[in-house]
Amino acid sequence: MKTLWTFRAVYGVKKYSSSLCKACFFIVFAFLAGLSALPPMPAGAATNVPYLDAAGEPQIAPAAADLTSTGYRVLAPGWYLASGALGCGYIEARGGDVHLILGDGADMSAESIVMSKGSSLTLYAQSTSESEGKLSVDPKGARGLFTIGGPGDLTINGGTVHAVSGSLSDMNISIGSHRESGAITINGGTVHAVVSPSRGGIGIGAIEGGGTVTINGGTVNATGGAFMRNGVGIGSYYKSGTITINGGTVNATGGGSMGHGVGIGNLEGGGGAIIINGGTVNAVGSFGIGALKRDGTITINDGMVTALGGGGDGISDGAVTINGGTVNATATSGGRNYRGGAGISGAITIKGGMVTATGGSDLRGGGAGIGGGQGSAGGVITISGGTVTATGGNSGFHYGNYGIMTAGGGGAGIGGGGGEGASGASGAITITGDARVTARGGDAAWGGGGAGIGSGGAVGSAGEATTIVIDPTAVVNATGGKGKDGNPEYRGADIGYGGTTTGGGAGGGGEGEGERRGRGGGGCSTGTVSGLCALAAAILIGLAGRKQNAGK
């Protein structure tokens, strides 16, 4: 008996022969199997959905599934569209590349968003107008240690993204991961990554996993930790990664008035690299930009960079290289490391740009503008180009309990930090090429003034100032800071030793007071340093009882 396959009115025919129907069956089966391999689509789906790509250029997604409010949701690889008011709980991007378009007027909220290992999440906007889509992620309590993150990658191309971390731990991350962190890339939009003011943590970055953070555009506000908590605006706690800023506006704040913190960099770990190629960057913390352990690298090639260290250094790391841009690095007193930090510290190379560095002021001694913090020696400092203005921090005095006086010396403009019993040494300083340098030592209310270029001032003895080389091609204006009571006897050298309460610095007191004390007279007096005077300073620094006025 001949077998017949019957397909009813759905297909518009009634009967087919056995062989033909079997072929149709397998075609339909294969088609359905293909559909099952595609990401599951909600009931609604939009077609020809506009969005802005990483460069801000209009594009069209052929189809995007409509997101709906849900408590737990796994997003398989594919395209999704958020529209209107949308409330979600836990969202996970799993299995590959997930693309989420924040439609104009969208107001999406979630408690946590996770990118699983091997997966990525890319966020898009449809416009840059006031109606651009918004995404707010808030764990609302102690649910996990990060708000948006995981071992997968995150890319933000547009929209307004607000991530708040506020668990009961002090190891929170608003955008990033606790251990294994994927790549975080921000190309546009407005991003707010904020740790709760009562907790510690990282705005954008990782606790232990390193990873990379790249900012190419948009506006990024990252705040980690506050008040007595430790925090990092953008960076890490332990294992360092790479932070690259190519453009946009970046505001990063780490730590509070009584806590350790880094605006951009590493709080505890080692290594890592910070590269700034452009954009406007504002970093505030105990240390503005850098690493507390000073074993990473910072390279600034361009951009407008402002770094403020509260009690620590403005910019500080193992190696700091400035090739261009406008850089303003300032240290102030305060914070857990209460002391006068340096404007810029570490092994420092300046080849170009406009650099302004100001050391922090403190009762125990001022930090150098470029060089060492309070009581610390300057590192290897090489300036071969650019326009550089460096000012040492001042020092006051204070009678505390039982009549004990606290006082120190002024920091050098370039060189060592001021101290109490002793100050920081100059370190190896070389100024060559077409560099234009203005350096002024910090003043001291009780101790000695800092050298313009050289060692810091002190109440006791000044640190060494033995390796200072200034090439005749450079234009250098160096002025020592004032000492106790403004007396020129305690003034720091223009180039040489910082002043002390036992005498002026080498060359300190261009009025002739330098020879009254043991370390007077080995450097140049005030004014623009010419090649001859600079050469004399380099040769004669450290020689007591002599005064050179060559080049005057």
Number of C-alpha atoms within 10 A of each C-alpha: 3 5 9 12 15 13 13 10 8 7 7 8 10 11 12 15 12 13 12 10 16 13 11 12 13 11 12 12 12 12 11 11 11 10 11 10 8 11 13 14 16 12 9 10 15 14 11 11 18 18 23 21 20 19 12 19 10 13 13 13 15 11 16 22 21 18 23 19 15 13 12 14 16 14 24 20 19 18 23 25 20 24 19 15 13 16 17 19 17 17 19 21 27 20 16 18 19 21 22 22 29 28 24 21 17 21 20 23 20 24 22 26 25 25 28 19 17 14 22 25 25 21 26 28 29 25 21 17 11 10 16 20 27 25 20 18 24 22 23 14 11 13 15 16 23 33 33 28 30 27 22 24 25 26 20 26 26 33 30 27 22 21 29 27 35 28 25 16 13 19 23 32 36 34 31 39 30 24 16 17 26 27 21 23 21 26 23 29 25 22 22 21 28 28 34 21 18 14 23 33 37 40 35 33 37 37 30 18 21 29 25 22 24 19 25 21 27 21 23 23 20 28 32 36 32 26 18 19 21 28 37 39 36 32 37 36 27 18 20 28 26 21 23 18 25 19 24 21 21 22 20 30 31 37 34 25 18 17 20 29 41 42 36 33 37 38 29 18 22 20 19 24 22 25 18 24 18 24 22 20 21 21 28 28 35 37 39 34 36 34 34 23 15 20 18 24 22 24 18 24 19 23 21 20 21 21 29 27 33 31 29 35 42 36 34 34 29 20 20 24 21 24 20 23 21 22 22 21 27 31 37 27 24 20 23 19 16 16 26 38 44 45 38 37 34 26 21 24 19 23 21 24 21 20 21 21 29 32 42 37 33 31 25 30 44 47 54 52 40 39 44 38 39 36 34 28 29 32 22 19 24 18 25 22 23 22 21 21 21 30 31 46 41 33 37 21 18 14 10 9 7 6 8 9 13 17 23 37 53 54 58 53 40 41 45 45 48 52 37 26 19 22 40 34 31 35 26 20 23 17 24 19 16 18 22 21 23 21 27 32 46 41 37 40 21 26 37 47 50 58 47 36 39 44 45 58 53 40 30 20 24 38 28 21 29 21 18 23 18 24 20 18 15 21 22 24 20 27 30 43 37 35 36 23 15 16 14 25 30 37 42 47 43 35 40 41 43 52 48 38 23 19 30 37 45 40 41 42 30 24 12 15 20 32 24 15 19 16 28 33 33 30 34 34 30 21 14 18 26 21 18 16 22 26 20 21 28 23 16 21 26 23 18 19 16 18 24 17 17 17 16 13
